[in-house]
């Protein structure tokens, strides 16, 4: 019995030591990964390493208003970067967010040569972002366009009627808080929303017409909400050239007299807290160190943030998304 007790005690001691070292390793890993992430953010080392180089920035995923991103672009304006290459892979987002980003890039372009490279998708608000540049490059299979505006809202009135729930309200005028999703949308509310959509759509069209130098006939052809491949987009004047980052560097050298031997270096725009890649990596490393490898893999591969992000989009949308199965 005494021997068995000693074995049990030794095993518990070993287990406690193993747990301690796992936690210690996790803490060290978190500290290291977070340090790398902080250095990579604007205000960290990456904002300094653009000196004597071409800055590379990336616009990915859903676009919404983001003051931190604007401030990062303002810092890039004041940096010693010789030029800027903007990589875009976005289906769009809110019209307000796309307009804010467009304005920030226009201000940046006034200070430094700027070229856009469409990697996979520049649709709706993503295309509004792209036309801030004087030169747009896309891959042959990239998707570009989706010039249009959307106001989308759920309506639960039939469901509430089925379960016997009625929402009562008192409001100052019939169009206050309309549509609310709890009752059928009135013709007056639908007309008011239609006016909003048409006005934003007119602004989008005029912006494309001005920035891309289109006549009315060509504008009508491209502004019906469709997306086009990069090959089609060249002929339709939505983009200027087919290619990739090397093509963008060659254009900067030929047209903006940028030195051809300058390196291209990342300039990180501050992401929202929930999208911080280095924190997601830190969480994965921590779980793995604690022996929770299965959960670690789920964290590393999580795509839930995109869905949550889309649910959080408020207001008028300039957004493209292919329809799912019925």
Steps between C-alpha positions, in 0.01 A plus 500: 500500500784736592660445160174572318455820699850615413436434130175698513671791677786498246256498209308795646826689553607433140156605373520828694848571364386419146202734537727775636741476209216488250351818643845661513561408136159640406571830678836533323339417165226759552755766596712425194209494255343817643839676483529408134144622441563833672816555299308425179225754571517865394704687753714187535804412298319448168406868478870583512630236260314660209781756476670461163248243385159451342228449759257211456160525669214252487125561505325170565157381604202718589552874492348720766589835658832465680668802658815301590549404136465863391758606759737229379466630142570853627819371662593341169452841333772640726736204468802478270340234279567578135166361377207283606353179359148425626393135481121460504301183560159616621130450416428849639309598810324817610490794261613730781800279576595476132470876457718562806767262369479651150552852638797387711667335199440809284680710763782245509522503119549878508821444699636179347464304174235233557392198299234237573533125446176298507594158628170313502208737537431873487123522498258771611674683786819315408481659155430843652827449688684398182403805294679729744813402302589636157608154388328169578656161429305174524567135440323341204264305724440776756140616547440873468196728501162439664421870467185534706353565844291280726276557800411164649302419813320196644125506549357279774136607473368169363692302760372719784146458371547122504618491862241755609733788586414859417745788546337821616660840442440870534699726269503862393438439129422207266854484358679509834711181542365356175545226403503329839471133398203436729228604255456501121691787338262776398507645147613832649792337684599303192494820291721677755752213494490496120592871500797429727623216280458703180688797642793286618499312170517831308799602713672167429435527124625859482815403687572215257424721200735773620787283625497256206425752225192319369228631274134436584469206261789309656387593851155350435666181383713451813277647772222240510636320807693227320857397571749454217820300468828687479517422128156649442569793730794623290283537190229669709749752650431376853870414534805613305723196476528129571775383731618480860727684743798478265286669236417772752868559579581518128225761454634709789849486349384590149233759580597645838880473469531288814837323533472145374716348773285612794367215715125461559425482872179445694342792680242356738170677545370458853228231493205480735575312822292198401685466170855510639673206336783495752254471791325210328839338454583562867173336606577201281854464642366526855236231448755276332743546790225403743439179309178621332620450144157430353363830627818675384439382143143628513619842618764515229252408228207703633298677234222609733629857527403572141139396558477701823657797322234494232218491755649815654482708182256785550358749251532515122712225352728490198552127526521206260440140598405213271159355574496169685282199413124544536 
